[in-house]
């Protein structure tokens, strides 16, 4: 399908990502996107029929539960005064 999009977070090879670092990649029919399994990513909504094939490679010696994914948390900062959480530091 043309015009399929995915968000990736370059440099996010840990369990927290900066929302401001998000990059959106456009994929068209026949395109293939290959990346490390620990790159934080998420699909983008669509308003018409869309097919995505998502798979992963098992590496010998690296434990992986079948049909599992790992959670990523957007990095947040807590206000010292009101204790509210924000996705970027306030100056």
PyMOL Python script that loads the backbone (N, CA, C, O; Angstrom):
from pymol import cmd

cmd.read_pdbstr("""\
ATOM      1  N   UNK A   1       0.837  -1.173   0.000  1.00  0.00           N
ATOM      2  CA  UNK A   1       0.000   0.000   0.000  1.00  0.00           C
ATOM      3  C   UNK A   1       0.890   1.248   0.000  1.00  0.00           C
ATOM      4  O   UNK A   1       1.851   1.329   0.765  1.00  0.00           O
ATOM      5  N   UNK A   2       0.583   2.166  -0.816  1.00  0.00           N
ATOM      6  CA  UNK A   2       1.312   3.432  -0.799  1.00  0.00           C
ATOM      7  C   UNK A   2       0.854   4.276   0.389  1.00  0.00           C
ATOM      8  O   UNK A   2      -0.232   4.090   0.936  1.00  0.00           O
ATOM      9  N   UNK A   3       1.709   5.189   0.755  1.00  0.00           N
ATOM     10  CA  UNK A   3       1.407   6.143   1.830  1.00  0.00           C
ATOM     11  C   UNK A   3       1.129   5.467   3.175  1.00  0.00           C
ATOM     12  O   UNK A   3       0.156   5.788   3.856  1.00  0.00           O
ATOM     13  N   UNK A   4       1.989   4.540   3.539  1.00  0.00           N
ATOM     14  CA  UNK A   4       1.976   3.963   4.880  1.00  0.00           C
ATOM     15  C   UNK A   4       3.073   4.665   5.667  1.00  0.00           C
ATOM     16  O   UNK A   4       4.172   4.872   5.152  1.00  0.00           O
ATOM     17  N   UNK A   5       2.789   5.025   6.887  1.00  0.00           N
ATOM     18  CA  UNK A   5       3.749   5.781   7.685  1.00  0.00           C
ATOM     19  C   UNK A   5       4.076   5.042   8.972  1.00  0.00           C
ATOM     20  O   UNK A   5       3.253   4.299   9.508  1.00  0.00           O
ATOM     21  N   UNK A   6       5.287   5.257   9.453  1.00  0.00           N
ATOM     22  CA  UNK A   6       5.717   4.716  10.735  1.00  0.00           C
ATOM     23  C   UNK A   6       6.542   5.788  11.444  1.00  0.00           C
ATOM     24  O   UNK A   6       7.338   6.486  10.817  1.00  0.00           O
ATOM     25  N   UNK A   7       6.348   5.908  12.735  1.00  0.00           N
ATOM     26  CA  UNK A   7       7.163   6.819  13.542  1.00  0.00           C
ATOM     27  C   UNK A   7       8.330   6.032  14.125  1.00  0.00           C
ATOM     28  O   UNK A   7       8.148   4.924  14.628  1.00  0.00           O
ATOM     29  N   UNK A   8       9.524   6.605  14.057  1.00  0.00           N
ATOM     30  CA  UNK A   8      10.699   6.026  14.706  1.00  0.00           C
ATOM     31  C   UNK A   8      11.350   7.102  15.567  1.00  0.00           C
ATOM     32  O   UNK A   8      11.159   8.298  15.348  1.00  0.00           O
ATOM     33  N   UNK A   9      12.105   6.659  16.531  1.00  0.00           N
ATOM     34  CA  UNK A   9      12.764   7.560  17.478  1.00  0.00           C
ATOM     35  C   UNK A   9      14.259   7.256  17.455  1.00  0.00           C
ATOM     36  O   UNK A   9      14.740   6.474  18.275  1.00  0.00           O
ATOM     37  N   UNK A  10      15.015   7.875  16.510  1.00  0.00           N
ATOM     38  CA  UNK A  10      16.444   7.586  16.371  1.00  0.00           C
ATOM     39  C   UNK A  10      17.197   7.785  17.687  1.00  0.00           C
ATOM     40  O   UNK A  10      16.940   8.727  18.436  1.00  0.00           O
ATOM     41  N   UNK A  11      18.124   6.879  17.942  1.00  0.00           N
ATOM     42  CA  UNK A  11      18.935   6.976  19.155  1.00  0.00           C
ATOM     43  C   UNK A  11      18.214   6.530  20.406  1.00  0.00           C
ATOM     44  O   UNK A  11      18.695   6.774  21.512  1.00  0.00           O
ATOM     45  N   UNK A  12      17.079   5.886  20.261  1.00  0.00           N
ATOM     46  CA  UNK A  12      16.253   5.530  21.422  1.00  0.00           C
ATOM     47  C   UNK A  12      16.482   4.089  21.858  1.00  0.00           C
ATOM     48  O   UNK A  12      15.523   3.386  22.178  1.00  0.00           O
ATOM     49  N   UNK A  13      17.693   3.650  21.876  1.00  0.00           N
ATOM     50  CA  UNK A  13      17.973   2.255  22.194  1.00  0.00           C
ATOM     51  C   UNK A  13      17.991   2.014  23.694  1.00  0.00           C
ATOM     52  O   UNK A  13      18.953   1.457  24.225  1.00  0.00           O
ATOM     53  N   UNK A  14      16.946   2.424  24.372  1.00  0.00           N
ATOM     54  CA  UNK A  14      16.760   2.154  25.801  1.00  0.00           C
ATOM     55  C   UNK A  14      15.261   2.187  26.064  1.00  0.00           C
ATOM     56  O   UNK A  14      14.471   2.102  25.123  1.00  0.00           O
ATOM     57  N   UNK A  15      14.864   2.308  27.296  1.00  0.00           N
ATOM     58  CA  UNK A  15      13.430   2.226  27.587  1.00  0.00           C
ATOM     59  C   UNK A  15      12.738   3.575  27.698  1.00  0.00           C
ATOM     60  O   UNK A  15      11.559   3.622  28.049  1.00  0.00           O
ATOM     61  N   UNK A  16      13.431   4.678  27.410  1.00  0.00           N
ATOM     62  CA  UNK A  16      12.805   6.002  27.420  1.00  0.00           C
ATOM     63  C   UNK A  16      13.170   6.736  26.140  1.00  0.00           C
ATOM     64  O   UNK A  16      14.305   6.657  25.668  1.00  0.00           O
ATOM     65  N   UNK A  17      12.205   7.446  25.586  1.00  0.00           N
ATOM     66  CA  UNK A  17      12.464   8.189  24.356  1.00  0.00           C
ATOM     67  C   UNK A  17      12.017   9.637  24.507  1.00  0.00           C
ATOM     68  O   UNK A  17      11.146   9.963  25.313  1.00  0.00           O
ATOM     69  N   UNK A  18      12.632  10.482  23.716  1.00  0.00           N
ATOM     70  CA  UNK A  18      12.249  11.888  23.654  1.00  0.00           C
ATOM     71  C   UNK A  18      11.203  12.034  22.550  1.00  0.00           C
ATOM     72  O   UNK A  18      11.486  11.745  21.387  1.00  0.00           O
ATOM     73  N   UNK A  19      10.022  12.470  22.898  1.00  0.00           N
ATOM     74  CA  UNK A  19       8.962  12.644  21.903  1.00  0.00           C
ATOM     75  C   UNK A  19       9.404  13.607  20.797  1.00  0.00           C
ATOM     76  O   UNK A  19       9.018  13.441  19.640  1.00  0.00           O
ATOM     77  N   UNK A  20      10.201  14.597  21.144  1.00  0.00           N
ATOM     78  CA  UNK A  20      10.633  15.588  20.154  1.00  0.00           C
ATOM     79  C   UNK A  20      11.602  14.997  19.130  1.00  0.00           C
ATOM     80  O   UNK A  20      11.842  15.610  18.090  1.00  0.00           O
ATOM     81  N   UNK A  21      12.163  13.811  19.407  1.00  0.00           N
ATOM     82  CA  UNK A  21      13.095  13.190  18.474  1.00  0.00           C
ATOM     83  C   UNK A  21      12.424  12.339  17.410  1.00  0.00           C
ATOM     84  O   UNK A  21      13.102  11.711  16.598  1.00  0.00           O
ATOM     85  N   UNK A  22      11.110  12.313  17.407  1.00  0.00           N
ATOM     86  CA  UNK A  22      10.365  11.457  16.488  1.00  0.00           C
ATOM     87  C   UNK A  22      10.590  11.853  15.033  1.00  0.00           C
ATOM     88  O   UNK A  22      10.600  13.035  14.689  1.00  0.00           O
ATOM     89  N   UNK A  23      10.771  10.843  14.190  1.00  0.00           N
ATOM     90  CA  UNK A  23      10.860  11.030  12.745  1.00  0.00           C
ATOM     91  C   UNK A  23       9.789  10.155  12.107  1.00  0.00           C
ATOM     92  O   UNK A  23       9.556   9.034  12.558  1.00  0.00           O
ATOM     93  N   UNK A  24       9.146  10.647  11.079  1.00  0.00           N
ATOM     94  CA  UNK A  24       8.114   9.884  10.388  1.00  0.00           C
ATOM     95  C   UNK A  24       8.655   9.434   9.040  1.00  0.00           C
ATOM     96  O   UNK A  24       9.171  10.234   8.260  1.00  0.00           O
ATOM     97  N   UNK A  25       8.526   8.149   8.782  1.00  0.00           N
ATOM     98  CA  UNK A  25       9.012   7.563   7.536  1.00  0.00           C
ATOM     99  C   UNK A  25       7.809   7.162   6.688  1.00  0.00           C
ATOM    100  O   UNK A  25       6.864   6.544   7.178  1.00  0.00           O
ATOM    101  N   UNK A  26       7.862   7.523   5.419  1.00  0.00           N
ATOM    102  CA  UNK A  26       6.793   7.161   4.477  1.00  0.00           C
ATOM    103  C   UNK A  26       7.233   5.928   3.698  1.00  0.00           C
ATOM    104  O   UNK A  26       8.339   5.881   3.159  1.00  0.00           O
ATOM    105  N   UNK A  27       6.363   4.942   3.647  1.00  0.00           N
ATOM    106  CA  UNK A  27       6.634   3.714   2.903  1.00  0.00           C
ATOM    107  C   UNK A  27       5.578   3.543   1.817  1.00  0.00           C
ATOM    108  O   UNK A  27       4.403   3.844   2.026  1.00  0.00           O
ATOM    109  N   UNK A  28       6.008   3.061   0.665  1.00  0.00           N
ATOM    110  CA  UNK A  28       5.092   2.764  -0.431  1.00  0.00           C
ATOM    111  C   UNK A  28       5.121   1.272  -0.729  1.00  0.00           C
ATOM    112  O   UNK A  28       5.985   0.553  -0.227  1.00  0.00           O
ATOM    113  N   UNK A  29       4.192   0.812  -1.535  1.00  0.00           N
ATOM    114  CA  UNK A  29       4.123  -0.606  -1.894  1.00  0.00           C
ATOM    115  C   UNK A  29       5.493  -1.084  -2.369  1.00  0.00           C
ATOM    116  O   UNK A  29       6.133  -0.440  -3.201  1.00  0.00           O
ATOM    117  N   UNK A  30       5.931  -2.213  -1.834  1.00  0.00           N
ATOM    118  CA  UNK A  30       7.226  -2.772  -2.214  1.00  0.00           C
ATOM    119  C   UNK A  30       8.380  -2.315  -1.349  1.00  0.00           C
ATOM    120  O   UNK A  30       9.466  -2.890  -1.432  1.00  0.00           O
ATOM    121  N   UNK A  31       8.186  -1.308  -0.525  1.00  0.00           N
ATOM    122  CA  UNK A  31       9.250  -0.844   0.360  1.00  0.00           C
ATOM    123  C   UNK A  31       9.427  -1.806   1.525  1.00  0.00           C
ATOM    124  O   UNK A  31       8.489  -2.488   1.937  1.00  0.00           O
ATOM    125  N   UNK A  32      10.644  -1.847   2.043  1.00  0.00           N
ATOM    126  CA  UNK A  32      10.981  -2.664   3.202  1.00  0.00           C
ATOM    127  C   UNK A  32      11.758  -1.795   4.169  1.00  0.00           C
ATOM    128  O   UNK A  32      12.690  -1.100   3.765  1.00  0.00           O
ATOM    129  N   UNK A  33      11.393  -1.823   5.421  1.00  0.00           N
ATOM    130  CA  UNK A  33      12.107  -1.076   6.453  1.00  0.00           C
ATOM    131  C   UNK A  33      12.677  -2.093   7.427  1.00  0.00           C
ATOM    132  O   UNK A  33      11.931  -2.871   8.024  1.00  0.00           O
ATOM    133  N   UNK A  34      13.986  -2.093   7.591  1.00  0.00           N
ATOM    134  CA  UNK A  34      14.669  -3.024   8.476  1.00  0.00           C
ATOM    135  C   UNK A  34      15.398  -2.214   9.533  1.00  0.00           C
ATOM    136  O   UNK A  34      16.150  -1.296   9.205  1.00  0.00           O
ATOM    137  N   UNK A  35      15.182  -2.544  10.801  1.00  0.00           N
ATOM    138  CA  UNK A  35      15.841  -1.803  11.873  1.00  0.00           C
ATOM    139  C   UNK A  35      16.091  -2.713  13.057  1.00  0.00           C
ATOM    140  O   UNK A  35      15.522  -3.800  13.155  1.00  0.00           O
ATOM    141  N   UNK A  36      16.960  -2.251  13.964  1.00  0.00           N
ATOM    142  CA  UNK A  36      17.247  -3.006  15.188  1.00  0.00           C
ATOM    143  C   UNK A  36      15.971  -3.169  15.997  1.00  0.00           C
ATOM    144  O   UNK A  36      15.111  -2.288  16.007  1.00  0.00           O
ATOM    145  N   UNK A  37      15.858  -4.292  16.668  1.00  0.00           N
ATOM    146  CA  UNK A  37      14.661  -4.576  17.446  1.00  0.00           C
ATOM    147  C   UNK A  37      14.450  -3.668  18.630  1.00  0.00           C
ATOM    148  O   UNK A  37      13.337  -3.578  19.147  1.00  0.00           O
ATOM    149  N   UNK A  38      15.502  -2.984  19.078  1.00  0.00           N
ATOM    150  CA  UNK A  38      15.339  -2.102  20.233  1.00  0.00           C
ATOM    151  C   UNK A  38      15.126  -0.643  19.837  1.00  0.00           C
ATOM    152  O   UNK A  38      15.185   0.243  20.690  1.00  0.00           O
ATOM    153  N   UNK A  39      14.879  -0.384  18.557  1.00  0.00           N
ATOM    154  CA  UNK A  39      14.531   0.975  18.121  1.00  0.00           C
ATOM    155  C   UNK A  39      13.062   1.227  18.450  1.00  0.00           C
ATOM    156  O   UNK A  39      12.186   0.501  17.980  1.00  0.00           O
ATOM    157  N   UNK A  40      12.796   2.235  19.240  1.00  0.00           N
ATOM    158  CA  UNK A  40      11.404   2.576  19.562  1.00  0.00           C
ATOM    159  C   UNK A  40      10.700   3.021  18.281  1.00  0.00           C
ATOM    160  O   UNK A  40      11.233   3.821  17.512  1.00  0.00           O
ATOM    161  N   UNK A  41       9.501   2.492  18.065  1.00  0.00           N
ATOM    162  CA  UNK A  41       8.743   2.804  16.851  1.00  0.00           C
ATOM    163  C   UNK A  41       7.264   2.566  17.111  1.00  0.00           C
ATOM    164  O   UNK A  41       6.894   1.846  18.038  1.00  0.00           O
ATOM    165  N   UNK A  42       6.442   3.163  16.304  1.00  0.00           N
ATOM    166  CA  UNK A  42       5.007   2.889  16.349  1.00  0.00           C
ATOM    167  C   UNK A  42       4.375   3.240  15.008  1.00  0.00           C
ATOM    168  O   UNK A  42       4.843   4.120  14.286  1.00  0.00           O
ATOM    169  N   UNK A  43       3.308   2.533  14.703  1.00  0.00           N
ATOM    170  CA  UNK A  43       2.584   2.784  13.466  1.00  0.00           C
ATOM    171  C   UNK A  43       1.786   4.075  13.557  1.00  0.00           C
ATOM    172  O   UNK A  43       1.562   4.614  14.641  1.00  0.00           O
ATOM    173  N   UNK A  44       1.371   4.549  12.414  1.00  0.00           N
ATOM    174  CA  UNK A  44       0.580   5.769  12.318  1.00  0.00           C
ATOM    175  C   UNK A  44      -0.808   5.378  11.816  1.00  0.00           C
ATOM    176  O   UNK A  44      -0.933   4.505  10.957  1.00  0.00           O
ATOM    177  N   UNK A  45      -1.830   6.005  12.335  1.00  0.00           N
ATOM    178  CA  UNK A  45      -3.200   5.698  11.918  1.00  0.00           C
ATOM    179  C   UNK A  45      -3.417   5.915  10.430  1.00  0.00           C
ATOM    180  O   UNK A  45      -2.663   6.639   9.779  1.00  0.00           O
ATOM    181  N   UNK A  46      -4.437   5.292   9.909  1.00  0.00           N
ATOM    182  CA  UNK A  46      -4.770   5.436   8.499  1.00  0.00           C
ATOM    183  C   UNK A  46      -6.281   5.450   8.356  1.00  0.00           C
ATOM    184  O   UNK A  46      -6.997   4.935   9.215  1.00  0.00           O
ATOM    185  N   UNK A  47      -6.769   6.042   7.268  1.00  0.00           N
ATOM    186  CA  UNK A  47      -8.218   6.184   7.108  1.00  0.00           C
ATOM    187  C   UNK A  47      -8.776   5.386   5.934  1.00  0.00           C
ATOM    188  O   UNK A  47      -9.917   5.595   5.524  1.00  0.00           O
ATOM    189  N   UNK A  48      -7.976   4.475   5.397  1.00  0.00           N
ATOM    190  CA  UNK A  48      -8.453   3.585   4.335  1.00  0.00           C
ATOM    191  C   UNK A  48      -7.777   2.232   4.516  1.00  0.00           C
ATOM    192  O   UNK A  48      -6.896   2.085   5.363  1.00  0.00           O
ATOM    193  N   UNK A  49      -8.180   1.257   3.733  1.00  0.00           N
ATOM    194  CA  UNK A  49      -7.630  -0.088   3.842  1.00  0.00           C
ATOM    195  C   UNK A  49      -6.109  -0.037   3.780  1.00  0.00           C
ATOM    196  O   UNK A  49      -5.545   0.642   2.922  1.00  0.00           O
ATOM    197  N   UNK A  50      -5.443  -0.751   4.683  1.00  0.00           N
ATOM    198  CA  UNK A  50      -3.990  -0.721   4.761  1.00  0.00           C
ATOM    199  C   UNK A  50      -3.505  -2.074   5.264  1.00  0.00           C
ATOM    200  O   UNK A  50      -4.094  -2.647   6.180  1.00  0.00           O
ATOM    201  N   UNK A  51      -2.445  -2.580   4.672  1.00  0.00           N
ATOM    202  CA  UNK A  51      -1.860  -3.853   5.099  1.00  0.00           C
ATOM    203  C   UNK A  51      -0.408  -3.612   5.475  1.00  0.00           C
ATOM    204  O   UNK A  51       0.352  -3.015   4.712  1.00  0.00           O
ATOM    205  N   UNK A  52      -0.026  -4.088   6.668  1.00  0.00           N
ATOM    206  CA  UNK A  52       1.367  -4.010   7.113  1.00  0.00           C
ATOM    207  C   UNK A  52       1.801  -5.407   7.517  1.00  0.00           C
ATOM    208  O   UNK A  52       1.037  -6.140   8.145  1.00  0.00           O
ATOM    209  N   UNK A  53       2.999  -5.774   7.169  1.00  0.00           N
ATOM    210  CA  UNK A  53       3.568  -7.038   7.601  1.00  0.00           C
ATOM    211  C   UNK A  53       4.671  -6.710   8.594  1.00  0.00           C
ATOM    212  O   UNK A  53       5.628  -6.011   8.259  1.00  0.00           O
ATOM    213  N   UNK A  54       4.540  -7.208   9.801  1.00  0.00           N
ATOM    214  CA  UNK A  54       5.485  -6.912  10.870  1.00  0.00           C
ATOM    215  C   UNK A  54       6.062  -8.232  11.350  1.00  0.00           C
ATOM    216  O   UNK A  54       5.315  -9.106  11.789  1.00  0.00           O
ATOM    217  N   UNK A  55       7.362  -8.392  11.276  1.00  0.00           N
ATOM    218  CA  UNK A  55       7.987  -9.629  11.736  1.00  0.00           C
ATOM    219  C   UNK A  55       9.324  -9.297  12.385  1.00  0.00           C
ATOM    220  O   UNK A  55       9.809  -8.170  12.293  1.00  0.00           O
ATOM    221  N   UNK A  56       9.903 -10.279  13.033  1.00  0.00           N
ATOM    222  CA  UNK A  56      11.195 -10.069  13.669  1.00  0.00           C
ATOM    223  C   UNK A  56      12.046 -11.314  13.515  1.00  0.00           C
ATOM    224  O   UNK A  56      11.536 -12.399  13.235  1.00  0.00           O
ATOM    225  N   UNK A  57      13.350 -11.148  13.701  1.00  0.00           N
ATOM    226  CA  UNK A  57      14.315 -12.229  13.569  1.00  0.00           C
ATOM    227  C   UNK A  57      14.726 -12.680  14.964  1.00  0.00           C
ATOM    228  O   UNK A  57      15.097 -11.861  15.804  1.00  0.00           O
ATOM    229  N   UNK A  58      14.658 -13.974  15.204  1.00  0.00           N
ATOM    230  CA  UNK A  58      15.145 -14.514  16.470  1.00  0.00           C
ATOM    231  C   UNK A  58      16.649 -14.740  16.360  1.00  0.00           C
ATOM    232  O   UNK A  58      17.132 -15.308  15.380  1.00  0.00           O
ATOM    233  N   UNK A  59      17.375 -14.295  17.366  1.00  0.00           N
ATOM    234  CA  UNK A  59      18.825 -14.439  17.381  1.00  0.00           C
ATOM    235  C   UNK A  59      19.198 -15.506  18.398  1.00  0.00           C
ATOM    236  O   UNK A  59      18.793 -15.434  19.558  1.00  0.00           O
ATOM    237  N   UNK A  60      19.962 -16.487  17.967  1.00  0.00           N
ATOM    238  CA  UNK A  60      20.373 -17.562  18.864  1.00  0.00           C
ATOM    239  C   UNK A  60      21.107 -16.974  20.075  1.00  0.00           C
ATOM    240  O   UNK A  60      22.019 -16.162  19.926  1.00  0.00           O
ATOM    241  N   UNK A  61      20.695 -17.396  21.270  1.00  0.00           N
ATOM    242  CA  UNK A  61      21.339 -16.926  22.493  1.00  0.00           C
ATOM    243  C   UNK A  61      20.663 -15.722  23.127  1.00  0.00           C
ATOM    244  O   UNK A  61      20.977 -15.370  24.264  1.00  0.00           O
ATOM    245  N   UNK A  62      19.741 -15.085  22.415  1.00  0.00           N
ATOM    246  CA  UNK A  62      19.002 -13.942  22.952  1.00  0.00           C
ATOM    247  C   UNK A  62      17.579 -14.407  23.245  1.00  0.00           C
ATOM    248  O   UNK A  62      16.834 -14.724  22.317  1.00  0.00           O
ATOM    249  N   UNK A  63      17.185 -14.454  24.533  1.00  0.00           N
ATOM    250  CA  UNK A  63      15.840 -14.938  24.854  1.00  0.00           C
ATOM    251  C   UNK A  63      14.752 -13.971  24.371  1.00  0.00           C
ATOM    252  O   UNK A  63      14.865 -12.756  24.531  1.00  0.00           O
ATOM    253  N   UNK A  64      13.713 -14.530  23.787  1.00  0.00           N
ATOM    254  CA  UNK A  64      12.583 -13.731  23.309  1.00  0.00           C
ATOM    255  C   UNK A  64      11.326 -14.571  23.448  1.00  0.00           C
ATOM    256  O   UNK A  64      11.249 -15.669  22.897  1.00  0.00           O
ATOM    257  N   UNK A  65      10.348 -14.071  24.173  1.00  0.00           N
ATOM    258  CA  UNK A  65       9.082 -14.778  24.304  1.00  0.00           C
ATOM    259  C   UNK A  65       8.304 -14.675  22.994  1.00  0.00           C
ATOM    260  O   UNK A  65       8.320 -13.621  22.359  1.00  0.00           O
ATOM    261  N   UNK A  66       7.627 -15.735  22.575  1.00  0.00           N
ATOM    262  CA  UNK A  66       6.829 -15.669  21.346  1.00  0.00           C
ATOM    263  C   UNK A  66       5.755 -14.576  21.433  1.00  0.00           C
ATOM    264  O   UNK A  66       5.152 -14.369  22.486  1.00  0.00           O
ATOM    265  N   UNK A  67       5.529 -13.891  20.325  1.00  0.00           N
ATOM    266  CA  UNK A  67       4.480 -12.869  20.227  1.00  0.00           C
ATOM    267  C   UNK A  67       4.578 -11.808  21.315  1.00  0.00           C
ATOM    268  O   UNK A  67       3.557 -11.376  21.850  1.00  0.00           O
ATOM    269  N   UNK A  68       5.780 -11.388  21.644  1.00  0.00           N
ATOM    270  CA  UNK A  68       5.948 -10.397  22.711  1.00  0.00           C
ATOM    271  C   UNK A  68       6.584  -9.122  22.165  1.00  0.00           C
ATOM    272  O   UNK A  68       7.295  -9.143  21.160  1.00  0.00           O
ATOM    273  N   UNK A  69       6.319  -8.037  22.835  1.00  0.00           N
ATOM    274  CA  UNK A  69       6.958  -6.758  22.538  1.00  0.00           C
ATOM    275  C   UNK A  69       7.403  -6.143  23.852  1.00  0.00           C
ATOM    276  O   UNK A  69       7.024  -6.611  24.926  1.00  0.00           O
ATOM    277  N   UNK A  70       8.196  -5.110  23.766  1.00  0.00           N
ATOM    278  CA  UNK A  70       8.655  -4.425  24.964  1.00  0.00           C
ATOM    279  C   UNK A  70       8.098  -3.013  24.976  1.00  0.00           C
ATOM    280  O   UNK A  70       7.994  -2.362  23.936  1.00  0.00           O
ATOM    281  N   UNK A  71       7.747  -2.554  26.148  1.00  0.00           N
ATOM    282  CA  UNK A  71       7.174  -1.213  26.292  1.00  0.00           C
ATOM    283  C   UNK A  71       8.269  -0.153  26.300  1.00  0.00           C
ATOM    284  O   UNK A  71       9.382  -0.386  26.770  1.00  0.00           O
ATOM    285  N   UNK A  72       7.929   0.999  25.775  1.00  0.00           N
ATOM    286  CA  UNK A  72       8.811   2.162  25.799  1.00  0.00           C
ATOM    287  C   UNK A  72       8.029   3.303  26.421  1.00  0.00           C
ATOM    288  O   UNK A  72       6.849   3.492  26.128  1.00  0.00           O
ATOM    289  N   UNK A  73       8.687   4.057  27.275  1.00  0.00           N
ATOM    290  CA  UNK A  73       8.041   5.172  27.961  1.00  0.00           C
ATOM    291  C   UNK A  73       8.599   6.473  27.408  1.00  0.00           C
ATOM    292  O   UNK A  73       9.813   6.626  27.269  1.00  0.00           O
ATOM    293  N   UNK A  74       7.714   7.408  27.093  1.00  0.00           N
ATOM    294  CA  UNK A  74       8.178   8.731  26.690  1.00  0.00           C
ATOM    295  C   UNK A  74       8.837   9.383  27.895  1.00  0.00           C
ATOM    296  O   UNK A  74       8.286   9.377  28.996  1.00  0.00           O
ATOM    297  N   UNK A  75      10.002   9.936  27.684  1.00  0.00           N
ATOM    298  CA  UNK A  75      10.712  10.586  28.780  1.00  0.00           C
ATOM    299  C   UNK A  75       9.862  11.727  29.312  1.00  0.00           C
ATOM    300  O   UNK A  75       9.274  12.484  28.540  1.00  0.00           O
ATOM    301  N   UNK A  76       9.798  11.848  30.621  1.00  0.00           N
ATOM    302  CA  UNK A  76       8.984  12.910  31.214  1.00  0.00           C
ATOM    303  C   UNK A  76       9.761  13.611  32.318  1.00  0.00           C
ATOM    304  O   UNK A  76      10.728  13.077  32.860  1.00  0.00           O
ATOM    305  N   UNK A  77       9.321  14.799  32.630  1.00  0.00           N
ATOM    306  CA  UNK A  77       9.936  15.630  33.658  1.00  0.00           C
ATOM    307  C   UNK A  77       8.845  16.083  34.609  1.00  0.00           C
ATOM    308  O   UNK A  77       7.742  16.429  34.187  1.00  0.00           O
ATOM    309  N   UNK A  78       9.157  16.080  35.881  1.00  0.00           N
ATOM    310  CA  UNK A  78       8.166  16.454  36.887  1.00  0.00           C
ATOM    311  C   UNK A  78       8.432  17.868  37.388  1.00  0.00           C
ATOM    312  O   UNK A  78       9.559  18.214  37.743  1.00  0.00           O
ATOM    313  N   UNK A  79       7.375  18.681  37.411  1.00  0.00           N
ATOM    314  CA  UNK A  79       7.468  20.048  37.921  1.00  0.00           C
ATOM    315  C   UNK A  79       7.703  19.995  39.429  1.00  0.00           C
ATOM    316  O   UNK A  79       7.003  19.282  40.147  1.00  0.00           O
ATOM    317  N   UNK A  80       8.675  20.742  39.896  1.00  0.00           N
ATOM    318  CA  UNK A  80       8.993  20.766  41.331  1.00  0.00           C
ATOM    319  C   UNK A  80       7.901  21.427  42.156  1.00  0.00           C
ATOM    320  O   UNK A  80       7.794  21.178  43.357  1.00  0.00           O
ATOM    321  N   UNK A  81       7.098  22.261  41.529  1.00  0.00           N
ATOM    322  CA  UNK A  81       6.065  22.995  42.274  1.00  0.00           C
ATOM    323  C   UNK A  81       4.725  22.265  42.311  1.00  0.00           C
ATOM    324  O   UNK A  81       4.123  22.117  43.374  1.00  0.00           O
ATOM    325  N   UNK A  82       4.258  21.809  41.146  1.00  0.00           N
ATOM    326  CA  UNK A  82       2.916  21.210  41.096  1.00  0.00           C
ATOM    327  C   UNK A  82       2.939  19.691  40.927  1.00  0.00           C
ATOM    328  O   UNK A  82       1.889  19.053  40.997  1.00  0.00           O
ATOM    329  N   UNK A  83       4.095  19.110  40.709  1.00  0.00           N
ATOM    330  CA  UNK A  83       4.330  17.670  40.491  1.00  0.00           C
ATOM    331  C   UNK A  83       3.697  17.122  39.212  1.00  0.00           C
ATOM    332  O   UNK A  83       3.632  15.906  39.034  1.00  0.00           O
ATOM    333  N   UNK A  84       3.226  18.004  38.312  1.00  0.00           N
ATOM    334  CA  UNK A  84       2.682  17.544  37.033  1.00  0.00           C
ATOM    335  C   UNK A  84       3.823  17.048  36.142  1.00  0.00           C
ATOM    336  O   UNK A  84       4.940  17.558  36.216  1.00  0.00           O
ATOM    337  N   UNK A  85       3.536  16.051  35.300  1.00  0.00           N
ATOM    338  CA  UNK A  85       4.538  15.510  34.393  1.00  0.00           C
ATOM    339  C   UNK A  85       4.429  16.167  33.021  1.00  0.00           C
ATOM    340  O   UNK A  85       3.332  16.425  32.527  1.00  0.00           O
ATOM    341  N   UNK A  86       5.581  16.433  32.416  1.00  0.00           N
ATOM    342  CA  UNK A  86       5.666  17.037  31.089  1.00  0.00           C
ATOM    343  C   UNK A  86       6.602  16.202  30.231  1.00  0.00           C
ATOM    344  O   UNK A  86       7.470  15.508  30.760  1.00  0.00           O
ATOM    345  N   UNK A  87       6.435  16.260  28.889  1.00  0.00           N
ATOM    346  CA  UNK A  87       7.309  15.503  27.997  1.00  0.00           C
ATOM    347  C   UNK A  87       8.534  16.296  27.565  1.00  0.00           C
ATOM    348  O   UNK A  87       9.350  15.800  26.788  1.00  0.00           O
ATOM    349  N   UNK A  88       8.669  17.503  28.053  1.00  0.00           N
ATOM    350  CA  UNK A  88       9.892  18.285  27.811  1.00  0.00           C
ATOM    351  C   UNK A  88      10.151  19.145  29.028  1.00  0.00           C
ATOM    352  O   UNK A  88       9.234  19.479  29.778  1.00  0.00           O
ATOM    353  N   UNK A  89      11.411  19.501  29.216  1.00  0.00           N
ATOM    354  CA  UNK A  89      11.755  20.336  30.359  1.00  0.00           C
ATOM    355  C   UNK A  89      11.276  21.757  30.126  1.00  0.00           C
ATOM    356  O   UNK A  89      11.394  22.288  29.021  1.00  0.00           O
ATOM    357  N   UNK A  90      10.745  22.360  31.154  1.00  0.00           N
ATOM    358  CA  UNK A  90      10.319  23.754  31.071  1.00  0.00           C
ATOM    359  C   UNK A  90      11.449  24.631  31.566  1.00  0.00           C
ATOM    360  O   UNK A  90      12.096  24.313  32.564  1.00  0.00           O
ATOM    361  N   UNK A  91      11.688  25.723  30.880  1.00  0.00           N
ATOM    362  CA  UNK A  91      12.771  26.638  31.288  1.00  0.00           C
ATOM    363  C   UNK A  91      12.278  27.657  32.272  1.00  0.00           C
ATOM    364  O   UNK A  91      13.050  28.504  32.721  1.00  0.00           O
TER     365      UNK A  91
END
""", "prot")
cmd.dss("prot")
cmd.show_as("cartoon", "prot")
cmd.util.cbc("prot")
cmd.orient("prot")
